Amino acid sequence: MTPFLPPDWLPVIFAALMAISVLAYVVLDGFDLGVGMMLPAAADDAERDRMVASIGPFWDANETWLVLGVGLLLVAFPTAHGIVLTQLYLAVAVMLAGLTLRGVAFEFRAKAADAADKRRWEAAFIGGSALAALSQGWMLGRYILGFDSHWHGWLFAAMSAIGLAIAYIFIAAAWLIWRTEGELQKRAVRWCRMCLAPVAFGILLVSAATPFVSERIFDRWFSLPYVVLLLPLPLGTLVLVLVLNSVLRHMPYPGDALRRLPFWSAVGLFVLAFAGLAWSFFPYVVPEQLTMWEAASAPESLSLILAGTLFVLPVILIYTVVAWRIFSGKARELRYD
C-alpha cells in the first residue's frame, strides 16, 4: 500500500494520525484526570472509592494515546518535535511528574495499610491529576499563540491551563453521571452543571483568540466561502451547550434514562473545539513556523513508520473498545487482591 502513496500525502496522513491520537488522549485521559481532581468534593470515603473505581479499568490504557501521539511527532516530524519540546520542556516535565505521581498513588492508595496512609496517597493522586491537567492546558495556550513570549501570551497560557482543568472536571462529571448511581450521581449532575458555563466561556475565549494569531488564520475563519463552511462548528457547539443545559436541569431521569447523553455531548464539544483548532493551524505543525511538509522526515522513513503505525493503531483501538464493552456497567467497589 505505502509505496503507491504520493510522497506529499505521507505528512498529511501522519498529521491526521497524530491529531486523532491527541484528541483520543484528551477525551479519554481527560475524564480520569478530572475524576482525580474532583475527589475532594466527594461526600465521604465510600464515594471517593466509587469514583476511583469508575476509572480503574481505563486510566492506564488511556495514556497509551499520549505515547502514540508524541511518538508520531518525534518520528514523523522531528524538527517540529525539537522546537515544541524546547519551548515546552518545563511544562512537559511537570506533566510527566504529575502522571507518574498519579500512577503510583493510584496503586498505593488501593493497598494502603490504614486510613491515614490512604489519605496521603489520595492527596498525591489528586495533586498528580491536577499537575497533569494544568500543565497540558498551559502547553495548549502556549501552542495556540505560537509560543508568544509577551505578557498576554503568558496570561493566555495561564487561563488555558485553568480552562482545560475545568473542561476535564466537566467531562469527568458527565462520566460519573453515566457510570454511577444514587447520591453520587446526583452530585455529579450538580458538578456538571457548575462547569458547563465556564467550559462554554473557555471555548468562546479560545475561538476568539485563535483568529488573531495571524492574518492567515483570520482570513481562514472570516473570508468567503470559509465562514459559511465553518458555520456548523459554532452552531454545533451552541446546540450541544443548550441541550446539556436543558437535560442537566432535570437529571437524573426515571430509569436512569439519558445517562450517557452528558458524556457524549461533552465529547462532542471537545471534538468541535479540536476541529476548529485543526482547521486554524493546518498545514502548520508549529504555528506559523513549520508546515508539515517542511518538518516531515524523508518519505522512505515515513513509509516504513506508517506500516508499523497501521499495525499498532488498530491494536490500541481494539483494546480500548473491548475494555469499554467489558466494563460497560455502573462502577462498583474497587477491588485488589
SEZARO-397820 format. One record per residue (C-alpha): residue in three letters; x, y, z. Coordinates in pm, 1 decimal. Layout:
N
+-----+----------+----------+----------+
: res :       px :       py :       pz :
+-----+----------+----------+----------+
: Ala :        X :        Y :        Z :
...
+-----+----------+----------+----------+
This chain:
337
+-----+----------+----------+----------+
: res :       px :       py :       pz :
+-----+----------+----------+----------+
: Met :      0.0 :      0.0 :      0.0 :
: Thr :    258.0 :    252.3 :    110.4 :
: Pro :    481.3 :    262.8 :   -198.8 :
: Phe :    183.7 :    369.1 :   -409.2 :
: Leu :    112.3 :    673.5 :   -193.7 :
: Pro :    238.8 :   1005.2 :   -332.4 :
: Pro :    518.2 :   1138.6 :   -106.4 :
: Asp :    323.8 :   1461.2 :    -42.0 :
: Trp :     42.0 :   1261.8 :    114.1 :
: Leu :    255.4 :   1099.7 :    382.5 :
: Pro :    298.1 :   1409.4 :    603.8 :
: Val :    -77.7 :   1472.9 :    581.8 :
: Ile :   -153.1 :   1114.5 :    683.9 :
: Phe :     82.6 :   1136.5 :    980.4 :
: Ala :    -57.0 :   1472.6 :   1084.7 :
: Ala :   -406.7 :   1319.6 :   1079.2 :
: Leu :   -293.5 :   1016.0 :   1281.3 :
: Met :   -121.6 :   1242.0 :   1533.4 :
: Ala :   -433.2 :   1459.4 :   1560.7 :
: Ile :   -651.6 :   1152.1 :   1620.5 :
: Ser :   -413.8 :   1028.7 :   1890.8 :
: Val :   -406.5 :   1364.5 :   2070.2 :
: Leu :   -785.3 :   1402.8 :   2053.9 :
: Ala :   -835.7 :   1047.5 :   2182.1 :
: Tyr :   -595.8 :   1118.0 :   2469.4 :
: Val :   -762.2 :   1447.1 :   2564.5 :
: Val :  -1105.4 :   1286.2 :   2576.0 :
: Leu :  -1009.5 :    953.8 :   2735.5 :
: Asp :   -746.1 :   1063.0 :   2984.7 :
: Gly :   -933.6 :   1389.6 :   3034.3 :
: Phe :  -1220.6 :   1229.6 :   3220.9 :
: Asp :   -998.9 :   1024.6 :   3451.3 :
: Leu :   -778.4 :   1325.3 :   3528.9 :
: Gly :  -1099.0 :   1512.2 :   3605.4 :
: Val :  -1217.3 :   1237.8 :   3839.2 :
: Gly :   -888.2 :   1266.0 :   4026.1 :
: Met :   -928.2 :   1642.1 :   4068.1 :
: Met :  -1288.9 :   1600.5 :   4189.7 :
: Leu :  -1211.8 :   1360.2 :   4474.1 :
: Pro :  -1206.3 :   1637.7 :   4740.9 :
: Ala :  -1568.2 :   1722.6 :   4652.8 :
: Ala :  -1693.3 :   1372.3 :   4736.6 :
: Ala :  -1910.1 :   1334.1 :   5044.9 :
: Asp :  -1713.9 :   1053.3 :   5209.9 :
: Asp :  -1455.1 :    784.3 :   5163.2 :
: Ala :  -1705.1 :    544.0 :   5007.9 :
: Glu :  -1787.5 :    794.8 :   4733.8 :
: Arg :  -1420.1 :    854.1 :   4665.1 :
: Asp :  -1369.0 :    478.5 :   4631.5 :
: Arg :  -1659.0 :    458.2 :   4387.0 :
: Met :  -1519.7 :    747.4 :   4180.8 :
: Val :  -1178.6 :    582.4 :   4160.4 :
: Ala :  -1343.1 :    250.1 :   4073.3 :
: Ser :  -1520.1 :    415.5 :   3778.0 :
: Ile :  -1184.4 :    484.8 :   3610.5 :
: Gly :   -995.3 :    181.5 :   3740.7 :
: Pro :  -1016.2 :    -31.6 :   3423.3 :
: Phe :   -937.2 :    257.6 :   3188.8 :
: Trp :   -692.5 :    515.6 :   3323.4 :
: Asp :   -359.0 :    349.1 :   3246.2 :
: Ala :   -463.5 :    239.4 :   2894.4 :
: Asn :   -585.7 :    590.9 :   2815.9 :
: Glu :   -231.1 :    723.3 :   2844.2 :
: Thr :   -127.5 :    497.6 :   2555.2 :
: Trp :   -279.2 :    754.3 :   2319.5 :
: Leu :    -44.0 :   1021.6 :   2453.9 :
: Val :    255.6 :    795.5 :   2396.7 :
: Leu :    138.6 :    728.3 :   2041.1 :
: Gly :     82.4 :   1097.2 :   1964.7 :
: Val :    419.3 :   1209.8 :   2099.2 :
: Gly :    590.3 :    916.2 :   1929.9 :
: Leu :    440.8 :   1011.1 :   1593.7 :
: Leu :    554.4 :   1370.6 :   1642.0 :
: Leu :    907.5 :   1252.4 :   1715.7 :
: Val :    949.6 :   1008.4 :   1427.9 :
: Ala :    739.0 :   1181.4 :   1161.4 :
: Phe :    815.4 :   1546.7 :   1237.1 :
: Pro :   1149.4 :   1550.6 :   1422.9 :
: Thr :   1222.3 :   1917.7 :   1352.6 :
: Ala :    884.7 :   2022.0 :   1493.4 :
: His :    936.7 :   1788.4 :   1788.8 :
: Gly :   1261.0 :   1969.3 :   1871.7 :
: Ile :   1101.3 :   2314.2 :   1853.3 :
: Val :    789.2 :   2222.7 :   2050.9 :
: Leu :    976.3 :   2034.7 :   2323.4 :
: Thr :   1232.1 :   2315.1 :   2353.7 :
: Gln :    955.0 :   2569.1 :   2411.3 :
: Leu :    756.0 :   2345.6 :   2645.9 :
: Tyr :   1024.3 :   2138.3 :   2820.0 :
: Leu :    935.4 :   2259.5 :   3172.6 :
: Ala :    561.7 :   2205.9 :   3122.6 :
: Val :    629.1 :   1859.4 :   2977.2 :
: Ala :    846.8 :   1773.7 :   3277.9 :
: Val :    570.1 :   1887.3 :   3514.9 :
: Met :    313.2 :   1683.5 :   3321.1 :
: Leu :    527.2 :   1369.0 :   3333.8 :
: Ala :    585.5 :   1419.2 :   3706.1 :
: Gly :    211.3 :   1456.0 :   3758.7 :
: Leu :    126.7 :   1146.4 :   3553.4 :
: Thr :    392.5 :    943.1 :   3735.5 :
: Leu :    274.1 :   1061.9 :   4076.6 :
: Arg :    -84.8 :    983.4 :   3985.0 :
: Gly :      2.8 :    632.9 :   3862.6 :
: Val :    197.8 :    547.0 :   4176.0 :
: Ala :    -65.8 :    698.2 :   4405.2 :
: Phe :   -346.7 :    505.6 :   4236.0 :
: Glu :   -184.2 :    172.9 :   4316.4 :
: Phe :    -65.6 :    258.5 :   4666.9 :
: Arg :   -397.9 :    416.7 :   4764.9 :
: Ala :   -575.4 :     87.3 :   4696.3 :
: Lys :   -321.1 :   -102.6 :   4907.6 :
: Ala :   -287.4 :    148.1 :   5194.2 :
: Ala :   -240.4 :    -14.3 :   5533.5 :
: Asp :   -454.1 :    234.2 :   5727.2 :
: Ala :   -680.9 :    537.0 :   5680.3 :
: Ala :   -402.9 :    792.9 :   5729.7 :
: Asp :   -182.2 :    624.9 :   5471.5 :
: Lys :   -476.1 :    610.0 :   5229.9 :
: Arg :   -540.9 :    984.2 :   5272.1 :
: Arg :   -178.0 :   1065.0 :   5194.7 :
: Trp :   -183.0 :    864.0 :   4872.0 :
: Glu :   -521.5 :   1010.6 :   4787.3 :
: Ala :   -374.5 :   1360.3 :   4819.2 :
: Ala :    -90.9 :   1253.1 :   4589.9 :
: Phe :   -343.3 :   1119.3 :   4338.0 :
: Ile :   -534.4 :   1448.5 :   4344.5 :
: Gly :   -214.4 :   1652.1 :   4314.4 :
: Gly :    -79.2 :   1440.4 :   4029.1 :
: Ser :   -407.2 :   1471.6 :   3838.1 :
: Ala :   -411.9 :   1849.2 :   3884.9 :
: Leu :    -46.8 :   1888.0 :   3781.4 :
: Ala :   -101.3 :   1689.0 :   3462.4 :
: Ala :   -420.9 :   1875.9 :   3368.3 :
: Leu :   -283.5 :   2224.4 :   3437.7 :
: Ser :     42.5 :   2158.2 :   3252.3 :
: Gln :   -146.8 :   2028.8 :   2948.9 :
: Gly :   -365.0 :   2340.2 :   2947.7 :
: Trp :    -55.7 :   2558.6 :   2976.9 :
: Met :    102.8 :   2382.4 :   2677.4 :
: Leu :   -216.7 :   2426.6 :   2477.0 :
: Gly :   -223.1 :   2800.0 :   2547.2 :
: Arg :    142.1 :   2843.3 :   2458.5 :
: Tyr :     95.8 :   2646.6 :   2135.3 :
: Ile :   -215.9 :   2834.3 :   2021.9 :
: Leu :    -38.2 :   3170.5 :   2042.0 :
: Gly :    270.8 :   3035.6 :   1870.1 :
: Phe :    484.0 :   3043.2 :   2188.7 :
: Asp :    436.5 :   3420.1 :   2219.5 :
: Ser :    662.3 :   3549.3 :   2498.7 :
: His :    476.9 :   3875.5 :   2565.6 :
: Trp :    274.5 :   3915.6 :   2885.1 :
: His :    -54.3 :   3844.1 :   2710.3 :
: Gly :     89.5 :   3513.5 :   2583.3 :
: Trp :    171.4 :   3401.9 :   2937.5 :
: Leu :   -167.3 :   3523.9 :   3063.3 :
: Phe :   -348.1 :   3332.0 :   2791.2 :
: Ala :   -147.5 :   3018.1 :   2877.1 :
: Ala :   -244.0 :   3052.1 :   3244.9 :
: Met :   -611.3 :   3096.1 :   3153.7 :
: Ser :   -587.3 :   2799.6 :   2918.4 :
: Ala :   -439.0 :   2586.4 :   3198.0 :
: Ile :   -730.5 :   2664.3 :   3428.0 :
: Gly :   -980.5 :   2627.2 :   3144.8 :
: Leu :   -860.9 :   2282.2 :   3040.4 :
: Ala :   -862.5 :   2163.0 :   3401.8 :
: Ile :  -1225.7 :   2276.1 :   3431.9 :
: Ala :  -1305.7 :   2105.6 :   3099.8 :
: Tyr :  -1156.6 :   1781.8 :   3235.3 :
: Ile :  -1366.9 :   1812.8 :   3551.2 :
: Phe :  -1672.1 :   1876.6 :   3332.3 :
: Ile :  -1628.1 :   1563.4 :   3121.2 :
: Ala :  -1541.8 :   1365.8 :   3436.5 :
: Ala :  -1867.8 :   1475.2 :   3598.6 :
: Ala :  -2053.4 :   1369.1 :   3283.5 :
: Trp :  -1869.4 :   1035.1 :   3304.7 :
: Leu :  -1982.6 :    987.7 :   3665.4 :
: Ile :  -2343.8 :   1061.5 :   3567.0 :
: Trp :  -2317.1 :    766.1 :   3329.1 :
: Arg :  -2114.3 :    531.5 :   3548.3 :
: Thr :  -2254.6 :    588.6 :   3898.7 :
: Glu :  -2592.2 :    599.7 :   4071.6 :
: Gly :  -2766.3 :    730.6 :   4380.6 :
: Glu :  -2637.3 :   1033.9 :   4566.4 :
: Leu :  -2303.7 :   1033.3 :   4386.5 :
: Gln :  -2479.9 :   1053.3 :   4051.4 :
: Lys :  -2692.3 :   1345.9 :   4175.7 :
: Arg :  -2378.4 :   1519.0 :   4298.1 :
: Ala :  -2214.0 :   1460.4 :   3959.3 :
: Val :  -2509.7 :   1628.9 :   3789.1 :
: Arg :  -2453.6 :   1937.9 :   4005.0 :
: Trp :  -2079.6 :   1935.9 :   3927.0 :
: Cys :  -2153.4 :   1907.2 :   3555.4 :
: Arg :  -2399.0 :   2198.5 :   3565.8 :
: Met :  -2148.7 :   2413.9 :   3756.7 :
: Cys :  -1877.0 :   2352.6 :   3496.2 :
: Leu :  -2091.2 :   2398.8 :   3184.4 :
: Ala :  -2081.3 :   2780.5 :   3176.8 :
: Pro :  -1701.4 :   2805.0 :   3236.7 :
: Val :  -1641.1 :   2542.3 :   2965.5 :
: Ala :  -1860.2 :   2732.9 :   2718.3 :
: Phe :  -1675.4 :   3054.7 :   2805.4 :
: Gly :  -1339.1 :   2882.4 :   2760.7 :
: Ile :  -1435.2 :   2758.4 :   2415.6 :
: Leu :  -1551.0 :   3108.6 :   2326.6 :
: Leu :  -1224.4 :   3259.1 :   2455.5 :
: Val :  -1004.7 :   3021.5 :   2256.4 :
: Ser :  -1222.2 :   3069.3 :   1946.6 :
: Ala :  -1192.6 :   3446.6 :   1980.7 :
: Ala :   -815.5 :   3442.4 :   2035.8 :
: Thr :   -716.6 :   3194.0 :   1765.3 :
: Pro :   -802.1 :   3406.9 :   1455.6 :
: Phe :   -578.3 :   3685.9 :   1583.8 :
: Val :   -268.7 :   3467.0 :   1597.5 :
: Ser :   -203.1 :   3555.6 :   1234.3 :
: Glu :   -365.9 :   3722.8 :    935.5 :
: Arg :   -368.5 :   3385.2 :    760.6 :
: Ile :   -584.1 :   3226.9 :   1032.8 :
: Phe :   -812.2 :   3532.7 :   1043.2 :
: Asp :   -875.4 :   3505.0 :    668.8 :
: Arg :   -932.9 :   3131.8 :    700.8 :
: Trp :  -1206.9 :   3195.2 :    956.7 :
: Phe :  -1381.5 :   3502.3 :    820.3 :
: Ser :  -1336.1 :   3512.1 :    442.6 :
: Leu :  -1581.0 :   3356.5 :    197.7 :
: Pro :  -1654.6 :   3072.4 :    148.6 :
: Tyr :  -1481.9 :   2954.7 :    467.7 :
: Val :  -1706.9 :   3149.6 :    702.8 :
: Val :  -2005.6 :   2957.7 :    563.8 :
: Leu :  -1831.4 :   2619.1 :    562.0 :
: Leu :  -1721.9 :   2662.9 :    923.6 :
: Leu :  -2063.1 :   2773.6 :   1048.0 :
: Pro :  -2153.2 :   2418.7 :   1166.5 :
: Leu :  -1874.8 :   2435.7 :   1428.9 :
: Pro :  -2009.7 :   2728.6 :   1635.1 :
: Leu :  -2370.1 :   2625.3 :   1569.3 :
: Gly :  -2299.9 :   2267.9 :   1677.8 :
: Thr :  -2125.9 :   2393.9 :   1990.4 :
: Leu :  -2419.6 :   2620.4 :   2075.6 :
: Val :  -2670.7 :   2336.8 :   2025.1 :
: Leu :  -2472.9 :   2099.7 :   2248.7 :
: Val :  -2441.5 :   2361.0 :   2525.3 :
: Leu :  -2815.4 :   2433.4 :   2512.0 :
: Val :  -2904.0 :   2063.2 :   2510.5 :
: Leu :  -2674.5 :   1995.9 :   2806.2 :
: Asn :  -2812.6 :   2292.5 :   2997.7 :
: Ser :  -3168.7 :   2166.7 :   2943.3 :
: Val :  -3103.3 :   1799.1 :   3014.4 :
: Leu :  -2889.2 :   1852.2 :   3324.8 :
: Arg :  -3162.4 :   2056.5 :   3492.2 :
: His :  -3384.5 :   1750.4 :   3517.5 :
: Met :  -3135.4 :   1470.2 :   3575.7 :
: Pro :  -3137.8 :   1200.6 :   3693.2 :
: Tyr :  -3438.8 :   1081.6 :   3496.8 :
: Pro :  -3657.4 :    783.5 :   3594.0 :
: Gly :  -3499.6 :    456.2 :   3493.1 :
: Asp :  -3164.5 :    634.4 :   3454.9 :
: Ala :  -3269.9 :    749.6 :   3107.4 :
: Leu :  -3028.8 :    966.6 :   2903.7 :
: Arg :  -2744.1 :    881.1 :   3142.1 :
: Arg :  -2498.1 :    864.2 :   2852.4 :
: Leu :  -2607.8 :   1190.3 :   2689.3 :
: Pro :  -2399.4 :   1433.6 :   2901.9 :
: Phe :  -2077.6 :   1239.7 :   2843.0 :
: Trp :  -2115.5 :   1204.1 :   2467.2 :
: Ser :  -2229.5 :   1566.1 :   2439.6 :
: Ala :  -1913.7 :   1666.6 :   2627.2 :
: Val :  -1711.9 :   1454.4 :   2383.7 :
: Gly :  -1888.3 :   1640.4 :   2100.9 :
: Leu :  -1778.5 :   1974.8 :   2246.8 :
: Phe :  -1418.4 :   1854.3 :   2265.5 :
: Val :  -1430.9 :   1728.7 :   1905.4 :
: Leu :  -1578.5 :   2053.2 :   1771.2 :
: Ala :  -1322.8 :   2266.5 :   1957.1 :
: Phe :  -1040.1 :   2043.9 :   1833.1 :
: Ala :  -1172.8 :   2061.7 :   1476.2 :
: Gly :  -1166.5 :   2441.4 :   1493.9 :
: Leu :   -804.2 :   2441.2 :   1609.1 :
: Ala :   -704.1 :   2186.3 :   1345.4 :
: Trp :   -863.0 :   2396.8 :   1071.9 :
: Ser :   -691.7 :   2710.8 :   1200.3 :
: Phe :   -338.4 :   2573.4 :   1208.1 :
: Phe :   -340.6 :   2341.5 :    905.1 :
: Pro :    -94.1 :   2287.4 :    739.3 :
: Tyr :    140.3 :   2407.0 :   1015.8 :
: Val :    282.5 :   2168.6 :   1274.4 :
: Val :    448.1 :   2457.5 :   1458.0 :
: Pro :    212.8 :   2758.2 :   1431.9 :
: Glu :    327.6 :   2998.9 :   1160.9 :
: Gln :    679.7 :   2848.2 :   1160.9 :
: Leu :    688.9 :   2499.0 :   1007.8 :
: Thr :    443.0 :   2327.4 :    776.8 :
: Met :    402.0 :   1951.6 :    792.9 :
: Trp :    596.9 :   1910.5 :    468.2 :
: Glu :    888.5 :   2122.1 :    594.5 :
: Ala :    903.1 :   1933.3 :    924.2 :
: Ala :    847.9 :   1581.5 :    791.4 :
: Ser :   1102.0 :   1302.5 :    779.9 :
: Ala :   1215.4 :   1155.1 :    446.7 :
: Pro :    939.3 :    977.8 :    250.8 :
: Glu :   1124.8 :    646.3 :    280.7 :
: Ser :   1128.1 :    676.5 :    660.0 :
: Leu :    763.0 :    779.1 :    672.3 :
: Ser :    666.0 :    480.2 :    456.8 :
: Leu :    835.6 :    239.9 :    697.7 :
: Ile :    690.5 :    411.0 :   1005.3 :
: Leu :    341.9 :    412.1 :    853.5 :
: Ala :    347.0 :     33.4 :    817.2 :
: Gly :    417.8 :     -1.6 :   1189.8 :
: Thr :    163.3 :    262.3 :   1283.8 :
: Leu :   -111.7 :     94.2 :   1084.4 :
: Phe :    -45.8 :   -218.2 :   1289.6 :
: Val :    -20.7 :    -52.1 :   1632.0 :
: Leu :   -314.1 :    188.5 :   1599.8 :
: Pro :   -584.0 :    -78.2 :   1541.1 :
: Val :   -446.7 :   -281.0 :   1833.5 :
: Ile :   -482.6 :     16.5 :   2068.8 :
: Leu :   -825.8 :     95.4 :   1929.0 :
: Ile :   -949.0 :   -263.1 :   1962.2 :
: Tyr :   -816.7 :   -286.1 :   2317.6 :
: Thr :   -994.4 :     38.8 :   2407.5 :
: Val :  -1326.1 :    -74.9 :   2258.5 :
: Val :  -1306.3 :   -418.2 :   2423.1 :
: Ala :  -1228.5 :   -264.0 :   2763.1 :
: Trp :  -1524.5 :    -27.9 :   2732.0 :
: Arg :  -1755.5 :   -316.3 :   2638.3 :
: Ile :  -1640.0 :   -541.6 :   2921.9 :
: Phe :  -1658.7 :   -267.3 :   3186.0 :
: Ser :  -1971.7 :   -101.2 :   3048.7 :
: Gly :  -2187.3 :   -103.9 :   3361.4 :
: Lys :  -2204.5 :    104.8 :   3674.2 :
: Ala :  -1895.0 :    139.1 :   3889.7 :
: Arg :  -1881.5 :    -96.3 :   4185.3 :
: Glu :  -1626.9 :   -149.5 :   4458.3 :
: Leu :  -1259.6 :   -106.0 :   4372.9 :
: Arg :  -1107.6 :   -444.9 :   4446.3 :
: Tyr :   -742.9 :   -553.6 :   4457.0 :
: Asp :   -611.8 :   -894.2 :   4551.4 :
+-----+----------+----------+----------+
